[in-house]
Every structure is written in C-alpha cells, then in structure tokens.
Amino acid sequence: MSGSADRLPRLLALVPYLMSHPGAQVGEVAAVFGLSEKQLIDDLQLVWMCGLPGHTPGDLIDVSWDGGEIIIDNADTIARPLRLGIDEASALLVALRMLAAQPELALPAGRDQAGGATGDALARVTAKLERAAGEGAATVSSQVAVDVDAAPDALPRVREALTGGRRLSLRYYVPGRDEVTPREVDPTRVLVVDGRAYLEGWCYRAEAMRLFRLDRMLGVDVLDVPADPPAEAEPIDVTRGVFRPSPTDELVELELSAAGRWVAEYYPCEEVAELGEGRLRVALRARDEDWIVKLALRLGDTGRVVAPPRMAETVRAEAERALALYAHGS
C-alpha cells in the first residue's frame, strides 16, 4: 500500500493506531502497515502538517519519531478509525452475499492466500463485516434479495468455456436494433455490473472487446476451438458502468430539473451546465434512438430533450402514443 491512491485511507488509519499505541517503534509500525521505514516517515511528515482549520501550531497534529519511538499528540479529533455507515456496510454485505450465492461469478476455483477455499474466504469476510457493522446493517442487508438474471444454460456453458480455454458461439439479442446476431467470442471473464451478469471477451464480429449480458444470450455453444484473443484484447474498464459512448454517436442535449440531475452522474456527459434552481443542461452521446427515447420517457417531467430537434420530436410523438394507449385502456 504505497501508491498515492492508498495514502489518505492509510493516514486515517495510522493516526488512530499511533494514538492507541503510545511509544510504538518506527520499525514495528512500518511492519504493521506493510511499509518501509522510509515510507512510514514520509507519512509521518505529512501527518505533522495536518490538523484543524487555522493551521496554527495549536491546530496541527504534533508528531515526532526521534530515536525510533513515535510520539503523537493533539490528534484527538481523529483518534478513532473511520467506521462504515449502515448504508455503506449494507451495500457491501449484499454484494458479498450475492457472490456467495453465485460462486461461479466470484473467484476461480482454488485456494485463497490463507489456504482456505475461496467460498470459505467469502464467508469469513462476511462474518467479520457483520460483526464490525453491527446489528443494524446486518438486518438491513439480510432483507435484500439479489437475483442475477441469466439464461438457464448460459452461465454454466460460459464457465465451461472459460475453464477449458474454448471459444464460444452465441446467438445474442441486441435490443437497440431488435435483432438476434451470431457471435463468436473468446471469453476472458465473467463479471457483475449494476446487478447484471456479463461475459467479457474478444468478439470476432466486432473485432474488439465486448460485454455480453447473459440474460440476452438466446443460444450458447462451446466450440472445439481454443480461445486465442489477440494481444490488443485489454480488459474493459467498468468502474463507471457498462455504457461507453462512441464519438460517432449522435450528440443529444437535455434539460434536467433538480430531480433529474442523476443523469449527469449516471451517464458520461460531454458538457454539463448549471441553469439555476438546481436545473442542468447536459450533452451526451446517444448510442441509438431507442435508448434516448427510453431515457426521456423514464425522466418524465424531470427532463426533456431539447436538441437535435428531430430527436425531440421523436420523443414527443412516442410520449403522445404512450398516453393514448393509457387513455384507450381506461
């Protein structure tokens, strides 16, 4: 844990540790945090410049390490380690229980670093988190059921191909075009994003890495052909979701009310402008017309398409058609 991305959480854990271990030695603390002594001293030098607003000597944390003994003072405001809130702990517990219920979506069969089965590792982590989170988070998370949608035989066959290093033949439904396409795919992994199970692999039809939702696979066959993705087949970054717009996709502008601002956080936007009173104007790429129509209808009165005019008219016509069906049904 020596990267800059790890440093803040490490410092937030380091100060409470030092407060509860007065007189700890530099070498001992470095070993506890998995650091070299130089890295630990670099962290201590940063701690020495932290504290409460004002930044006078009385506001800053006082830390010294002369002779190898670490002495820290004036750090009572962060003397306790950070704790997860009920919502954060509940989300983690739900995710862990989903992995335990779907072991084929979790880790490859094998042993963990402690020498136990990977399923046992999940159980141990879940139990520790439940104890740390308290009764509230455990109760909330136990009331949530997670159901991973997948075609009945898709997941076993995908796992078979991954384990055996074989190519897959898919019949895959593309809702944006309302068509079923044949695909040959060299699978690389199975992952879950936003509660959906996906196969990641090199698609020979697209000649690129692609994600395929398991519940849109209408047919899955394991071919007697070794999977051999090309060197340029890099894992897809899904940290911000599955949808990745192309520069060739149509640029659409929407005006959003305060209740519709979630669009700017959920989808990649090329432009975001504040309009006042919590409203936004955003510009994003629409992968196809059906997708933007569905998004606009989902927004209802919390957002509207303003450009291009043709897209705005399509949304208006579709909304009128939907309202007419409701009126006819009543």
ABEGO torsion letter per residue (X at the ends): XABAAAAAAAAAAAAAAAAABBGBBAAAAAAAAGBBAAAAAAAAAAAAABEBBGGBAAABBBBBABGGBBBBBGAAAAABBBBBBAAAAAAAAAAAAAAAABAAABBBBEBBAAGBBAAAAAAAAAAAAAAAAEAAAAAAAAABBBBBBBBAAAAAAAAAAAAAGBBBBBBBBBAAAGBBBBBBBBBABBBBBGGBBBBBBBBAAAGBBBBBBAAABABBBBBBBBBBBBAABBBBBAAAEABBBBAABBBBBBBBBAAAAAAAAABBBABBBBAEGGBBBBBBBBABAAAAAAAAAAAEAABBBAOBAAAAAAAAAAAAAAAAAAAAAX
